[in-house]
Amino acid sequence: MGVGFIAGVIGGLLFAHAAYATIQYRGMLKIMEEFSGPPTNVVIELLLGLVLCMVAGLAVPGKFHSILPDSEENRVVSLPSNLDFMIFNHRGSLSPFDPELKLKT
């Protein structure tokens, strides 16, 4: 387990505790019937949990690989040498636009 993984777990626990504290605060608001803003401890927990989860998101996946098209070391799938038969499906065929209609000028 690396430092990034532990930071992510702690960040997730902080998010869970902030959610629990918010539920408790809502229950207290039903009794008091006045709202002056979220509690500062919940806001601090959320910001700290966000920072820790961002650190974990950048540290846990590992080493970044090259995405250059000429890089053969990280290439998993090679493109075919004959690109004449490549088919691209998209949602443009579903649009009601009729290609035979011309714009009036």
Backbone as XML, in Angstrom:
<?xml version="1.0"?>
<chain id="A" units="angstrom">
  <residue number="1" name="MET">
    <atom name="N" x="0.839" y="-1.176" z="0.000"/>
    <atom name="CA" x="0.000" y="0.000" z="0.000"/>
    <atom name="C" x="0.881" y="1.236" z="0.000"/>
  </residue>
  <residue number="2" name="GLY">
    <atom name="N" x="0.608" y="2.095" z="-0.963"/>
    <atom name="CA" x="1.385" y="3.311" z="-1.064"/>
    <atom name="C" x="0.736" y="4.462" z="-0.313"/>
  </residue>
  <residue number="3" name="VAL">
    <atom name="N" x="1.434" y="5.564" z="-0.317"/>
    <atom name="CA" x="0.956" y="6.766" z="0.350"/>
    <atom name="C" x="-0.303" y="7.280" z="-0.333"/>
  </residue>
  <residue number="4" name="GLY">
    <atom name="N" x="-0.365" y="7.186" z="-1.659"/>
    <atom name="CA" x="-1.538" y="7.657" z="-2.390"/>
    <atom name="C" x="-2.786" y="6.868" z="-2.038"/>
  </residue>
  <residue number="5" name="PHE">
    <atom name="N" x="-2.650" y="5.562" z="-1.888"/>
    <atom name="CA" x="-3.797" y="4.722" z="-1.534"/>
    <atom name="C" x="-4.313" y="5.056" z="-0.135"/>
  </residue>
  <residue number="6" name="ILE">
    <atom name="N" x="-3.391" y="5.248" z="0.794"/>
    <atom name="CA" x="-3.778" y="5.589" z="2.162"/>
    <atom name="C" x="-4.436" y="6.962" z="2.196"/>
  </residue>
  <residue number="7" name="ALA">
    <atom name="N" x="-3.924" y="7.902" z="1.404"/>
    <atom name="CA" x="-4.541" y="9.230" z="1.331"/>
    <atom name="C" x="-5.954" y="9.134" z="0.775"/>
  </residue>
  <residue number="8" name="GLY">
    <atom name="N" x="-6.169" y="8.263" z="-0.196"/>
    <atom name="CA" x="-7.509" y="8.087" z="-0.756"/>
    <atom name="C" x="-8.469" y="7.484" z="0.239"/>
  </residue>
  <residue number="9" name="VAL">
    <atom name="N" x="-8.001" y="6.532" z="1.018"/>
    <atom name="CA" x="-8.858" y="5.915" z="2.036"/>
    <atom name="C" x="-9.223" y="6.939" z="3.108"/>
  </residue>
  <residue number="10" name="ILE">
    <atom name="N" x="-8.239" y="7.716" z="3.550"/>
    <atom name="CA" x="-8.515" y="8.742" z="4.560"/>
    <atom name="C" x="-9.463" y="9.802" z="3.993"/>
  </residue>
  <residue number="11" name="GLY">
    <atom name="N" x="-9.270" y="10.190" z="2.727"/>
    <atom name="CA" x="-10.176" y="11.149" z="2.094"/>
    <atom name="C" x="-11.593" y="10.615" z="2.009"/>
  </residue>
  <residue number="12" name="GLY">
    <atom name="N" x="-11.744" y="9.340" z="1.674"/>
    <atom name="CA" x="-13.072" y="8.734" z="1.626"/>
    <atom name="C" x="-13.727" y="8.670" z="2.998"/>
  </residue>
  <residue number="13" name="LEU">
    <atom name="N" x="-12.920" y="8.362" z="4.016"/>
    <atom name="CA" x="-13.450" y="8.355" z="5.383"/>
    <atom name="C" x="-13.872" y="9.751" z="5.829"/>
  </residue>
  <residue number="14" name="LEU">
    <atom name="N" x="-13.104" y="10.764" z="5.420"/>
    <atom name="CA" x="-13.491" y="12.141" z="5.748"/>
    <atom name="C" x="-14.800" y="12.513" z="5.059"/>
  </residue>
  <residue number="15" name="PHE">
    <atom name="N" x="-14.985" y="12.089" z="3.818"/>
    <atom name="CA" x="-16.254" y="12.341" z="3.121"/>
    <atom name="C" x="-17.409" y="11.651" z="3.846"/>
  </residue>
  <residue number="16" name="ALA">
    <atom name="N" x="-17.195" y="10.421" z="4.283"/>
    <atom name="CA" x="-18.247" y="9.693" z="4.983"/>
    <atom name="C" x="-18.583" y="10.359" z="6.317"/>
  </residue>
  <residue number="17" name="HIS">
    <atom name="N" x="-17.572" y="10.802" z="7.031"/>
    <atom name="CA" x="-17.829" y="11.472" z="8.306"/>
    <atom name="C" x="-18.525" y="12.812" z="8.091"/>
  </residue>
  <residue number="18" name="ALA">
    <atom name="N" x="-18.159" y="13.530" z="7.049"/>
    <atom name="CA" x="-18.834" y="14.799" z="6.749"/>
    <atom name="C" x="-20.299" y="14.556" z="6.402"/>
  </residue>
  <residue number="19" name="ALA">
    <atom name="N" x="-20.588" y="13.473" z="5.701"/>
    <atom name="CA" x="-21.983" y="13.135" z="5.384"/>
    <atom name="C" x="-22.754" y="12.801" z="6.654"/>
  </residue>
  <residue number="20" name="TYR">
    <atom name="N" x="-22.139" y="12.046" z="7.558"/>
    <atom name="CA" x="-22.788" y="11.704" z="8.823"/>
    <atom name="C" x="-23.030" y="12.958" z="9.658"/>
  </residue>
  <residue number="21" name="ALA">
    <atom name="N" x="-22.055" y="13.856" z="9.715"/>
    <atom name="CA" x="-22.213" y="15.095" z="10.479"/>
    <atom name="C" x="-23.297" y="15.978" z="9.865"/>
  </residue>
  <residue number="22" name="THR">
    <atom name="N" x="-23.425" y="15.959" z="8.544"/>
    <atom name="CA" x="-24.473" y="16.741" z="7.885"/>
    <atom name="C" x="-25.852" y="16.181" z="8.217"/>
  </residue>
  <residue number="23" name="ILE">
    <atom name="N" x="-25.982" y="14.862" z="8.267"/>
    <atom name="CA" x="-27.267" y="14.247" z="8.639"/>
    <atom name="C" x="-27.622" y="14.608" z="10.077"/>
  </residue>
  <residue number="24" name="GLN">
    <atom name="N" x="-26.645" y="14.569" z="10.978"/>
    <atom name="CA" x="-26.888" y="14.968" z="12.358"/>
    <atom name="C" x="-27.283" y="16.439" z="12.444"/>
  </residue>
  <residue number="25" name="TYR">
    <atom name="N" x="-26.635" y="17.283" z="11.640"/>
    <atom name="CA" x="-26.933" y="18.718" z="11.633"/>
    <atom name="C" x="-28.342" y="18.971" z="11.109"/>
  </residue>
  <residue number="26" name="ARG">
    <atom name="N" x="-28.769" y="18.223" z="10.105"/>
    <atom name="CA" x="-30.142" y="18.376" z="9.603"/>
    <atom name="C" x="-31.161" y="17.994" z="10.657"/>
  </residue>
  <residue number="27" name="GLY">
    <atom name="N" x="-30.876" y="16.954" z="11.421"/>
    <atom name="CA" x="-31.772" y="16.568" z="12.512"/>
    <atom name="C" x="-31.862" y="17.653" z="13.569"/>
  </residue>
  <residue number="28" name="MET">
    <atom name="N" x="-30.739" y="18.304" z="13.843"/>
    <atom name="CA" x="-30.737" y="19.382" z="14.813"/>
    <atom name="C" x="-31.494" y="20.609" z="14.271"/>
  </residue>
  <residue number="29" name="LEU">
    <atom name="N" x="-31.406" y="20.845" z="12.965"/>
    <atom name="CA" x="-32.123" y="21.976" z="12.365"/>
    <atom name="C" x="-33.632" y="21.801" z="12.446"/>
  </residue>
  <residue number="30" name="LYS">
    <atom name="N" x="-34.105" y="20.553" z="12.386"/>
    <atom name="CA" x="-35.546" y="20.322" z="12.490"/>
    <atom name="C" x="-36.058" y="20.734" z="13.866"/>
  </residue>
  <residue number="31" name="ILE">
    <atom name="N" x="-35.215" y="20.619" z="14.872"/>
    <atom name="CA" x="-35.608" y="21.002" z="16.228"/>
    <atom name="C" x="-35.498" y="22.515" z="16.404"/>
  </residue>
  <residue number="32" name="MET">
    <atom name="N" x="-34.388" y="23.117" z="15.948"/>
    <atom name="CA" x="-34.130" y="24.541" z="16.176"/>
    <atom name="C" x="-34.842" y="25.443" z="15.175"/>
  </residue>
  <residue number="33" name="GLU">
    <atom name="N" x="-35.063" y="24.991" z="13.965"/>
    <atom name="CA" x="-35.727" y="25.725" z="12.889"/>
    <atom name="C" x="-35.042" y="27.026" z="12.519"/>
  </residue>
  <residue number="34" name="GLU">
    <atom name="N" x="-33.737" y="27.080" z="12.577"/>
    <atom name="CA" x="-32.994" y="28.241" z="12.078"/>
    <atom name="C" x="-31.716" y="27.751" z="11.398"/>
  </residue>
  <residue number="35" name="PHE">
    <atom name="N" x="-31.431" y="28.348" z="10.250"/>
    <atom name="CA" x="-30.269" y="27.926" z="9.461"/>
    <atom name="C" x="-29.353" y="29.120" z="9.280"/>
  </residue>
  <residue number="36" name="SER">
    <atom name="N" x="-28.117" y="28.984" z="9.712"/>
    <atom name="CA" x="-27.159" y="30.075" z="9.575"/>
    <atom name="C" x="-26.006" y="29.701" z="8.651"/>
  </residue>
  <residue number="37" name="GLY">
    <atom name="N" x="-26.075" y="28.555" z="7.981"/>
    <atom name="CA" x="-25.023" y="28.108" z="7.083"/>
    <atom name="C" x="-24.506" y="26.754" z="7.529"/>
  </residue>
  <residue number="38" name="PRO">
    <atom name="N" x="-23.728" y="26.123" z="6.685"/>
    <atom name="CA" x="-23.196" y="24.801" z="7.057"/>
    <atom name="C" x="-22.155" y="24.935" z="8.164"/>
  </residue>
  <residue number="39" name="PRO">
    <atom name="N" x="-22.007" y="23.917" z="8.977"/>
    <atom name="CA" x="-20.995" y="23.963" z="10.044"/>
    <atom name="C" x="-19.589" y="24.017" z="9.446"/>
  </residue>
  <residue number="40" name="THR">
    <atom name="N" x="-18.725" y="24.753" z="10.108"/>
    <atom name="CA" x="-17.368" y="24.919" z="9.580"/>
    <atom name="C" x="-16.584" y="23.613" z="9.614"/>
  </residue>
  <residue number="41" name="ASN">
    <atom name="N" x="-16.843" y="22.754" z="10.606"/>
    <atom name="CA" x="-16.091" y="21.494" z="10.652"/>
    <atom name="C" x="-16.438" y="20.604" z="9.454"/>
  </residue>
  <residue number="42" name="VAL">
    <atom name="N" x="-17.692" y="20.656" z="8.987"/>
    <atom name="CA" x="-18.088" y="19.864" z="7.822"/>
    <atom name="C" x="-17.419" y="20.419" z="6.561"/>
  </residue>
  <residue number="43" name="VAL">
    <atom name="N" x="-17.378" y="21.740" z="6.437"/>
    <atom name="CA" x="-16.744" y="22.357" z="5.262"/>
    <atom name="C" x="-15.251" y="22.036" z="5.242"/>
  </residue>
  <residue number="44" name="ILE">
    <atom name="N" x="-14.602" y="22.104" z="6.393"/>
    <atom name="CA" x="-13.168" y="21.789" z="6.467"/>
    <atom name="C" x="-12.923" y="20.312" z="6.132"/>
  </residue>
  <residue number="45" name="GLU">
    <atom name="N" x="-13.776" y="19.425" z="6.643"/>
    <atom name="CA" x="-13.633" y="17.994" z="6.327"/>
    <atom name="C" x="-13.814" y="17.740" z="4.838"/>
  </residue>
  <residue number="46" name="LEU">
    <atom name="N" x="-14.780" y="18.409" z="4.224"/>
    <atom name="CA" x="-15.007" y="18.217" z="2.786"/>
    <atom name="C" x="-13.819" y="18.703" z="1.966"/>
  </residue>
  <residue number="47" name="LEU">
    <atom name="N" x="-13.271" y="19.867" z="2.307"/>
    <atom name="CA" x="-12.123" y="20.386" z="1.559"/>
    <atom name="C" x="-10.887" y="19.499" z="1.743"/>
  </residue>
  <residue number="48" name="LEU">
    <atom name="N" x="-10.655" y="19.051" z="2.976"/>
    <atom name="CA" x="-9.510" y="18.173" z="3.228"/>
    <atom name="C" x="-9.686" y="16.824" z="2.533"/>
  </residue>
  <residue number="49" name="GLY">
    <atom name="N" x="-10.913" y="16.286" z="2.560"/>
    <atom name="CA" x="-11.190" y="15.029" z="1.856"/>
    <atom name="C" x="-11.020" y="15.177" z="0.355"/>
  </residue>
  <residue number="50" name="LEU">
    <atom name="N" x="-11.426" y="16.331" z="-0.183"/>
    <atom name="CA" x="-11.248" y="16.582" z="-1.616"/>
    <atom name="C" x="-9.775" y="16.609" z="-1.987"/>
  </residue>
  <residue number="51" name="VAL">
    <atom name="N" x="-8.979" y="17.301" z="-1.193"/>
    <atom name="CA" x="-7.542" y="17.384" z="-1.480"/>
    <atom name="C" x="-6.894" y="16.001" z="-1.401"/>
  </residue>
  <residue number="52" name="LEU">
    <atom name="N" x="-7.247" y="15.235" z="-0.374"/>
    <atom name="CA" x="-6.656" y="13.895" z="-0.226"/>
    <atom name="C" x="-7.081" y="12.961" z="-1.354"/>
  </residue>
  <residue number="53" name="CYS">
    <atom name="N" x="-8.329" y="13.051" z="-1.776"/>
    <atom name="CA" x="-8.785" y="12.197" z="-2.879"/>
    <atom name="C" x="-8.148" y="12.613" z="-4.206"/>
  </residue>
  <residue number="54" name="MET">
    <atom name="N" x="-7.901" y="13.901" z="-4.382"/>
    <atom name="CA" x="-7.208" y="14.346" z="-5.601"/>
    <atom name="C" x="-5.760" y="13.860" z="-5.611"/>
  </residue>
  <residue number="55" name="VAL">
    <atom name="N" x="-5.105" y="13.913" z="-4.465"/>
    <atom name="CA" x="-3.737" y="13.395" z="-4.364"/>
    <atom name="C" x="-3.720" y="11.903" z="-4.681"/>
  </residue>
  <residue number="56" name="ALA">
    <atom name="N" x="-4.695" y="11.183" z="-4.138"/>
    <atom name="CA" x="-4.769" y="9.741" z="-4.400"/>
    <atom name="C" x="-5.067" y="9.471" z="-5.867"/>
  </residue>
  <residue number="57" name="GLY">
    <atom name="N" x="-5.925" y="10.266" z="-6.471"/>
    <atom name="CA" x="-6.248" y="10.068" z="-7.881"/>
    <atom name="C" x="-5.064" y="10.288" z="-8.795"/>
  </residue>
  <residue number="58" name="LEU">
    <atom name="N" x="-4.161" y="11.164" z="-8.402"/>
    <atom name="CA" x="-2.966" y="11.392" z="-9.210"/>
    <atom name="C" x="-1.829" y="10.435" z="-8.880"/>
  </residue>
  <residue number="59" name="ALA">
    <atom name="N" x="-1.795" y="9.929" z="-7.659"/>
    <atom name="CA" x="-0.665" y="9.095" z="-7.244"/>
    <atom name="C" x="-0.905" y="7.606" z="-7.450"/>
  </residue>
  <residue number="60" name="VAL">
    <atom name="N" x="-2.123" y="7.136" z="-7.281"/>
    <atom name="CA" x="-2.386" y="5.700" z="-7.304"/>
    <atom name="C" x="-2.258" y="5.078" z="-8.688"/>
  </residue>
  <residue number="61" name="PRO">
    <atom name="N" x="-2.774" y="5.696" z="-9.782"/>
    <atom name="CA" x="-2.713" y="5.007" z="-11.071"/>
    <atom name="C" x="-1.311" y="4.638" z="-11.526"/>
  </residue>
  <residue number="62" name="GLY">
    <atom name="N" x="-0.312" y="5.357" z="-11.102"/>
    <atom name="CA" x="1.052" y="4.973" z="-11.450"/>
    <atom name="C" x="1.667" y="5.904" z="-12.466"/>
  </residue>
  <residue number="63" name="LYS">
    <atom name="N" x="2.613" y="5.360" z="-13.215"/>
    <atom name="CA" x="3.391" y="6.132" z="-14.156"/>
    <atom name="C" x="2.567" y="6.490" z="-15.384"/>
  </residue>
  <residue number="64" name="PHE">
    <atom name="N" x="2.687" y="7.733" z="-15.847"/>
    <atom name="CA" x="2.022" y="8.148" z="-17.071"/>
    <atom name="C" x="2.774" y="7.596" z="-18.273"/>
  </residue>
  <residue number="65" name="HIS">
    <atom name="N" x="2.036" y="7.134" z="-19.270"/>
    <atom name="CA" x="2.640" y="6.607" z="-20.482"/>
    <atom name="C" x="2.539" y="7.628" z="-21.597"/>
  </residue>
  <residue number="66" name="SER">
    <atom name="N" x="3.390" y="7.476" z="-22.566"/>
    <atom name="CA" x="3.401" y="8.370" z="-23.709"/>
    <atom name="C" x="2.177" y="8.113" z="-24.581"/>
  </residue>
  <residue number="67" name="ILE">
    <atom name="N" x="1.569" y="9.189" z="-25.099"/>
    <atom name="CA" x="0.425" y="9.031" z="-25.992"/>
    <atom name="C" x="0.757" y="9.479" z="-27.406"/>
  </residue>
  <residue number="68" name="LEU">
    <atom name="N" x="2.011" y="9.646" z="-27.677"/>
    <atom name="CA" x="2.413" y="10.051" z="-29.021"/>
    <atom name="C" x="2.135" y="8.923" z="-30.006"/>
  </residue>
  <residue number="69" name="PRO">
    <atom name="N" x="1.640" y="9.257" z="-31.208"/>
    <atom name="CA" x="1.295" y="8.192" z="-32.161"/>
    <atom name="C" x="2.513" y="7.423" z="-32.678"/>
  </residue>
  <residue number="70" name="ASP">
    <atom name="N" x="3.686" y="8.032" z="-32.646"/>
    <atom name="CA" x="4.877" y="7.358" z="-33.149"/>
    <atom name="C" x="5.531" y="6.466" z="-32.107"/>
  </residue>
  <residue number="71" name="SER">
    <atom name="N" x="5.052" y="6.509" z="-30.882"/>
    <atom name="CA" x="5.636" y="5.723" z="-29.807"/>
    <atom name="C" x="5.155" y="4.283" z="-29.905"/>
  </residue>
  <residue number="72" name="GLU">
    <atom name="N" x="6.053" y="3.369" z="-30.196"/>
    <atom name="CA" x="5.704" y="1.956" z="-30.343"/>
    <atom name="C" x="5.802" y="1.197" z="-29.024"/>
  </residue>
  <residue number="73" name="GLU">
    <atom name="N" x="6.436" y="1.779" z="-28.011"/>
    <atom name="CA" x="6.654" y="1.054" z="-26.765"/>
    <atom name="C" x="5.363" y="0.844" z="-25.975"/>
  </residue>
  <residue number="74" name="ASN">
    <atom name="N" x="4.403" y="1.754" z="-26.091"/>
    <atom name="CA" x="3.182" y="1.654" z="-25.301"/>
    <atom name="C" x="1.972" y="1.293" z="-26.162"/>
  </residue>
  <residue number="75" name="ARG">
    <atom name="N" x="2.186" y="0.976" z="-27.387"/>
    <atom name="CA" x="1.083" y="0.723" z="-28.303"/>
    <atom name="C" x="0.498" y="-0.662" z="-28.048"/>
  </residue>
  <residue number="76" name="VAL">
    <atom name="N" x="-0.795" y="-0.726" z="-27.762"/>
    <atom name="CA" x="-1.444" y="-1.997" z="-27.515"/>
    <atom name="C" x="-2.065" y="-2.513" z="-28.809"/>
  </residue>
  <residue number="77" name="VAL">
    <atom name="N" x="-2.737" y="-1.638" z="-29.525"/>
    <atom name="CA" x="-3.390" y="-2.017" z="-30.766"/>
    <atom name="C" x="-2.737" y="-1.230" z="-31.892"/>
  </residue>
  <residue number="78" name="SER">
    <atom name="N" x="-2.312" y="-1.931" z="-32.922"/>
    <atom name="CA" x="-1.712" y="-1.225" z="-34.049"/>
    <atom name="C" x="-2.789" y="-0.979" z="-35.101"/>
  </residue>
  <residue number="79" name="LEU">
    <atom name="N" x="-2.723" y="0.157" z="-35.736"/>
    <atom name="CA" x="-3.678" y="0.492" z="-36.776"/>
    <atom name="C" x="-3.351" y="-0.285" z="-38.044"/>
  </residue>
  <residue number="80" name="PRO">
    <atom name="N" x="-4.370" y="-0.656" z="-38.799"/>
    <atom name="CA" x="-4.085" y="-1.364" z="-40.051"/>
    <atom name="C" x="-3.399" y="-0.430" z="-41.047"/>
  </residue>
  <residue number="81" name="SER">
    <atom name="N" x="-2.598" y="-1.021" z="-41.912"/>
    <atom name="CA" x="-1.878" y="-0.193" z="-42.877"/>
    <atom name="C" x="-2.807" y="0.326" z="-43.962"/>
  </residue>
  <residue number="82" name="ASN">
    <atom name="N" x="-3.900" y="-0.386" z="-44.254"/>
    <atom name="CA" x="-4.861" y="0.061" z="-45.260"/>
    <atom name="C" x="-6.037" y="0.716" z="-44.532"/>
  </residue>
  <residue number="83" name="LEU">
    <atom name="N" x="-6.143" y="2.032" z="-44.594"/>
    <atom name="CA" x="-7.180" y="2.763" z="-43.870"/>
    <atom name="C" x="-8.421" y="2.988" z="-44.719"/>
  </residue>
  <residue number="84" name="ASP">
    <atom name="N" x="-8.537" y="2.311" z="-45.886"/>
    <atom name="CA" x="-9.684" y="2.525" z="-46.761"/>
    <atom name="C" x="-10.965" y="1.926" z="-46.199"/>
  </residue>
  <residue number="85" name="PHE">
    <atom name="N" x="-10.879" y="0.930" z="-45.359"/>
    <atom name="CA" x="-12.065" y="0.229" z="-44.895"/>
    <atom name="C" x="-12.428" y="0.550" z="-43.448"/>
  </residue>
  <residue number="86" name="MET">
    <atom name="N" x="-11.979" y="1.687" z="-42.939"/>
    <atom name="CA" x="-12.332" y="2.077" z="-41.572"/>
    <atom name="C" x="-13.738" y="2.665" z="-41.579"/>
  </residue>
  <residue number="87" name="ILE">
    <atom name="N" x="-14.577" y="2.213" z="-40.655"/>
    <atom name="CA" x="-15.965" y="2.664" z="-40.575"/>
    <atom name="C" x="-16.153" y="3.375" z="-39.246"/>
  </residue>
  <residue number="88" name="PHE">
    <atom name="N" x="-16.728" y="4.552" z="-39.305"/>
    <atom name="CA" x="-17.004" y="5.317" z="-38.099"/>
    <atom name="C" x="-18.508" y="5.476" z="-37.965"/>
  </residue>
  <residue number="89" name="ASN">
    <atom name="N" x="-19.084" y="4.889" z="-36.937"/>
    <atom name="CA" x="-20.506" y="5.036" z="-36.674"/>
    <atom name="C" x="-20.709" y="6.220" z="-35.743"/>
  </residue>
  <residue number="90" name="HIS">
    <atom name="N" x="-21.693" y="7.037" z="-36.042"/>
    <atom name="CA" x="-21.990" y="8.187" z="-35.202"/>
    <atom name="C" x="-23.485" y="8.473" z="-35.244"/>
  </residue>
  <residue number="91" name="ARG">
    <atom name="N" x="-23.932" y="9.416" z="-34.450"/>
    <atom name="CA" x="-25.348" y="9.726" z="-34.348"/>
    <atom name="C" x="-25.820" y="10.711" z="-35.406"/>
  </residue>
  <residue number="92" name="GLY">
    <atom name="N" x="-24.979" y="11.104" z="-36.309"/>
    <atom name="CA" x="-25.364" y="12.045" z="-37.353"/>
    <atom name="C" x="-26.415" y="11.486" z="-38.286"/>
  </residue>
  <residue number="93" name="SER">
    <atom name="N" x="-26.469" y="10.176" z="-38.425"/>
    <atom name="CA" x="-27.459" y="9.568" z="-39.316"/>
    <atom name="C" x="-28.865" y="9.672" z="-38.735"/>
  </residue>
  <residue number="94" name="LEU">
    <atom name="N" x="-28.995" y="9.929" z="-37.459"/>
    <atom name="CA" x="-30.303" y="10.030" z="-36.825"/>
    <atom name="C" x="-30.893" y="11.433" z="-36.906"/>
  </residue>
  <residue number="95" name="SER">
    <atom name="N" x="-30.126" y="12.396" z="-37.357"/>
    <atom name="CA" x="-30.637" y="13.765" z="-37.407"/>
    <atom name="C" x="-31.649" y="13.904" z="-38.551"/>
  </residue>
  <residue number="96" name="PRO">
    <atom name="N" x="-32.641" y="14.780" z="-38.388"/>
    <atom name="CA" x="-33.687" y="14.913" z="-39.406"/>
    <atom name="C" x="-33.247" y="15.722" z="-40.637"/>
  </residue>
  <residue number="97" name="PHE">
    <atom name="N" x="-31.996" y="16.085" z="-40.685"/>
    <atom name="CA" x="-31.497" y="16.893" z="-41.795"/>
    <atom name="C" x="-31.482" y="16.065" z="-43.081"/>
  </residue>
  <residue number="98" name="ASP">
    <atom name="N" x="-32.091" y="16.607" z="-44.134"/>
    <atom name="CA" x="-32.119" y="15.940" z="-45.435"/>
    <atom name="C" x="-31.007" y="16.531" z="-46.293"/>
  </residue>
  <residue number="99" name="PRO">
    <atom name="N" x="-30.030" y="15.751" z="-46.724"/>
    <atom name="CA" x="-28.883" y="16.304" z="-47.466"/>
    <atom name="C" x="-29.287" y="16.805" z="-48.863"/>
  </residue>
  <residue number="100" name="GLU">
    <atom name="N" x="-30.444" y="16.401" z="-49.381"/>
    <atom name="CA" x="-30.816" y="16.838" z="-50.703"/>
    <atom name="C" x="-31.483" y="18.207" z="-50.684"/>
  </residue>
  <residue number="101" name="LEU">
    <atom name="N" x="-31.860" y="18.702" z="-49.517"/>
    <atom name="CA" x="-32.450" y="20.023" z="-49.420"/>
    <atom name="C" x="-31.362" y="21.070" z="-49.535"/>
  </residue>
  <residue number="102" name="LYS">
    <atom name="N" x="-31.660" y="22.155" z="-50.216"/>
    <atom name="CA" x="-30.683" y="23.228" z="-50.365"/>
    <atom name="C" x="-31.187" y="24.433" z="-49.602"/>
  </residue>
  <residue number="103" name="LEU">
    <atom name="N" x="-30.234" y="25.225" z="-49.122"/>
    <atom name="CA" x="-30.588" y="26.443" z="-48.408"/>
    <atom name="C" x="-31.068" y="27.477" z="-49.402"/>
  </residue>
  <residue number="104" name="LYS">
    <atom name="N" x="-32.092" y="28.224" z="-49.010"/>
    <atom name="CA" x="-32.593" y="29.306" z="-49.867"/>
    <atom name="C" x="-31.753" y="30.557" z="-49.598"/>
  </residue>
  <residue number="105" name="THR">
    <atom name="N" x="-31.269" y="31.131" z="-50.673"/>
    <atom name="CA" x="-30.456" y="32.346" z="-50.515"/>
    <atom name="C" x="-31.129" y="33.530" z="-51.132"/>
  </residue>
</chain>
